[in-house]
Amino acid sequence: MLLASWGSFGLVNLYRNWRGSTLMREVRVLLAGWLLALFFALIIAWAAKSMDLYSRVIVGTWAVITPLILILLHILERATLRLLRRGGRNTRRAIIIGAGDLGISLADRILDTEWMGVRIEGFFDDKATEPEQIRINGLPILGRCNEACAYVRKHRIDHVYLALPMRAEAVMRNVFDQLQDTTASVFLVPDLFVFELMGTYQQDIKGMPVFSLCESPLNGPFGVVKHLEDKILASLILLLIWPLMLLIALGVKLTSKGPVIFKQRRYGLNGMPIKVYKFRSMTVCEDGNNVLQAKQGDARVTKFGAFLRRTSLDELPQFFNVLQGRMSIVGPRPHAVAHNEQYRKLIRGYMWRHKVKPGITGLAQVSGWRGETDTLEKMQRRVEFDLEYIRRWSIWLDIKIILQTALIGFTGKNAY
């Protein structure tokens, strides 16, 4: 029944971000998912010829009480989140690009639903001749559209709502391209006419549809599942490999001078800096503004370090990063900060890799894009696989990548 419920609730899209949606809409989706799960359970019981094993009274009571309990839990969850958001927790800072009728209507709805925890900083619009002197419904116009990206980066804005008319496609495209160099979640607020043509939407704010153009798949229950997956698997793996790690640490210490563990700054979730652990494989510990990638025959790599890098054994300490919550077992591989700053300017959507935690292994690595990226095209291909992983994420995909890594991921001709 657990699997039937999980699958059914996934089919009706219950496991999504409900911030801004009404309770009644959430309850309707929950009930639809429960009825679907009940139907699947009855089919399975009928096929297994086990229906006579259960009391009809008990089954009927369970079928009625369970959704009521689920609804009550969702109500309690909403009440708890409201209390947290009134205290300034679990909130999101947002801006609206477009101060026309669409943007103003969106702002009114957000201001009218304080419980959703979205705080509007203001608008960006090209029509205002003196933006800083204009206020709409108490909210300032913070600048012109092409100034929004800089504001997002400087003030660490979480949500950006594109509420421009469809005729402003060129402006919207330009702003959207710029926002790809941030980790903000970007939502398109369409004209109602366009919405009717599309016929579906990702979220709604008090009945107004908004489309997610850039959002992490690991929100809500999926994020909890991913977190548990990482903690449990990392703990089990460390219990199995700690003797090997001791031997590797001894090998590093005896074969070259320097620390056993090498720490380097990388970008983590939402572009926040983290320190990633590795067994030292070089004679240097570079972590500055100019970090050179290891190349074939690199003189900095020790003999023992070459073996560790070729077999990926130098990455094993990153399981401690997973236990710390800084990394996941599966996700986009973290790059040195210097490389991030270089490639974010050259590859569109590069920073979207940071919508999820970086991983010890990833789809790009098991697809052959591991090791040196000596050309821009190679890095572009790696980023394409990283973004594909984020779009396709599921626990089954994670398991598949872990198994592929265990089977083929410890060797690689491009790992130097």
Beta strands, then each sheet from edge to edge (+ up, - down):
strand 1: 92-97
strand 2: 118-124
strand 3: 135-136
strand 4: 139-143
strand 5: 159-162
strand 6: 185-188
strand 7: 203-205
strand 8: 208-214
strand 9: 261-267
strand 10: 273-279
strand 11: 328-330
strand 12: 359-361
sheet 1: 3+ 4- 2- 1- 5- 6- 8+ 7-
sheet 2: 9+ 10-
sheet 3: 11+ 12+
end
